[in-house]
Amino acid sequence: MPHDWDSPEYVRQWIADGDKADAQRADQIKLLASLIQCRSQECIHVLDLGAGYGIVTREILTAYPNATVVCLDRSAEMLKHGKERLADNLSQLDFVQANFDTSDWLTPLQENQCFDAVLSSRAIHHVVDERKQRLYEEVFHLLKPGGCFANHDLVRHPDEPVRDSGNPLGTLEDQIRWLSEIGFVNVQCFWRDGGRAVFGGYKPASA
Ligand SMILES: C[S@@+](CC[C@H](N)C(=O)[O-])C[C@H]1O[C@@H](n2cnc3c(N)ncnc32)[C@H](O)[C@@H]1O
């Protein structure tokens, strides 16, 4: 069934299913936040790309209680659920509705805004490989020097054919290579279990 992130009914069902599976991915979400590598009391500024109902943002706020987070998602319905779930921390959060299918997603971000980290979970696989590469470049430019990009996502085995357009998974190997080519350093896969991985890298401190 194709994803319909604009449908309240589809999103409600997806969240109900997602809630049941959250415990199974708790370690990977923790790992994402741990890759930021700042001191826990620092007032870091983070972008949660494809934030959905806010599971990554919740973990960022647990690890970094003084953080501010931009929760960006194309789905107004997902953002509504995110706001409800993160109601205790609204003063630290900015909810932005934008679609990273094109570079237009950058427009609603505040001018000159840059981030200590950009984290994403299970969202970027929805765009085709060509767009993923461009998106990673855009993320690189949004990061402060030394900033972290980490992605927990579905990945394709190199022998597997590309699937339907709703889930055009890229291989882990390609995505690692693109990040290095863009200029990220310490690029690596931090965790992998079959078709799921946590990978990313850092913008050089001198960039
Ligand atoms: C599978 S959910 C994951 C949500 C959350 N990150 C999590 O791990 O629970 C995918 C999310 O990515 C968002 N998304 C998918 N394609 C997107 C795009 N092109 N631009 C912005 N958000 C997108 C969807 O609206 C949805 O909220």
The ligand as an SDF file (V2000), in Angstrom:
LIG
                    3D

 27 29  0  0  0  0  0  0  0  0999 V2000
    8.1100    6.2040    8.5060 C   0  0  0  0  0  0  0  0  0  0  0  0
    7.7490    7.8280    9.1300 S   0  0  0  0  0  0  0  0  0  0  0  0
    9.0780    8.0600   10.3320 C   0  0  0  0  0  0  0  0  0  0  0  0
    8.7870    9.1810   11.2920 C   0  0  0  0  0  0  0  0  0  0  0  0
    9.8170    9.3360   12.4180 C   0  0  0  0  0  0  0  0  0  0  0  0
   11.0640    9.8790   11.9410 N   0  0  0  0  0  0  0  0  0  0  0  0
   10.0390    8.0130   13.1130 C   0  0  0  0  0  0  0  0  0  0  0  0
   11.1310    7.4480   13.0190 O   0  0  0  0  0  0  0  0  0  0  0  0
    9.0800    7.5420   13.7630 O   0  0  0  0  0  0  0  0  0  0  0  0
    8.2980    8.7830    7.7760 C   0  0  0  0  0  0  0  0  0  0  0  0
    8.0720   10.2570    7.9690 C   0  0  0  0  0  0  0  0  0  0  0  0
    8.7550   10.9360    6.9410 O   0  0  0  0  0  0  0  0  0  0  0  0
    7.9170   11.9320    6.4190 C   0  0  0  0  0  0  0  0  0  0  0  0
    8.3060   12.1500    5.0350 N   0  0  0  0  0  0  0  0  0  0  0  0
    8.2850   11.2280    4.0290 C   0  0  0  0  0  0  0  0  0  0  0  0
    8.7060   11.7970    2.8930 N   0  0  0  0  0  0  0  0  0  0  0  0
    8.9940   13.0930    3.1930 C   0  0  0  0  0  0  0  0  0  0  0  0
    9.4490   14.1910    2.4210 C   0  0  0  0  0  0  0  0  0  0  0  0
    9.6820   14.0660    1.1150 N   0  0  0  0  0  0  0  0  0  0  0  0
    9.6270   15.3860    3.0250 N   0  0  0  0  0  0  0  0  0  0  0  0
    9.3780   15.5270    4.3690 C   0  0  0  0  0  0  0  0  0  0  0  0
    8.9240   14.5210    5.1380 N   0  0  0  0  0  0  0  0  0  0  0  0
    8.7430   13.3120    4.5520 C   0  0  0  0  0  0  0  0  0  0  0  0
    6.5230   11.3780    6.5460 C   0  0  0  0  0  0  0  0  0  0  0  0
    5.5340   12.3900    6.5260 O   0  0  0  0  0  0  0  0  0  0  0  0
    6.5990   10.6510    7.8730 C   0  0  0  0  0  0  0  0  0  0  0  0
    6.2540   11.4730    8.9550 O   0  0  0  0  0  0  0  0  0  0  0  0
  1  2  1  0
  2  3  1  0
  2 10  1  0
  3  4  1  0
  4  5  1  0
  5  6  1  0
  5  7  1  0
  7  8  2  0
  7  9  1  0
 10 11  1  0
 11 12  1  0
 11 26  1  0
 12 13  1  0
 13 14  1  0
 13 24  1  0
 14 15  1  0
 14 23  1  0
 15 16  2  0
 16 17  1  0
 17 18  1  0
 17 23  2  0
 18 19  1  0
 18 20  2  0
 20 21  1  0
 21 22  2  0
 22 23  1  0
 24 25  1  0
 24 26  1  0
 26 27  1  0
M  CHG  2   2   1   9  -1
M  END
$$$$
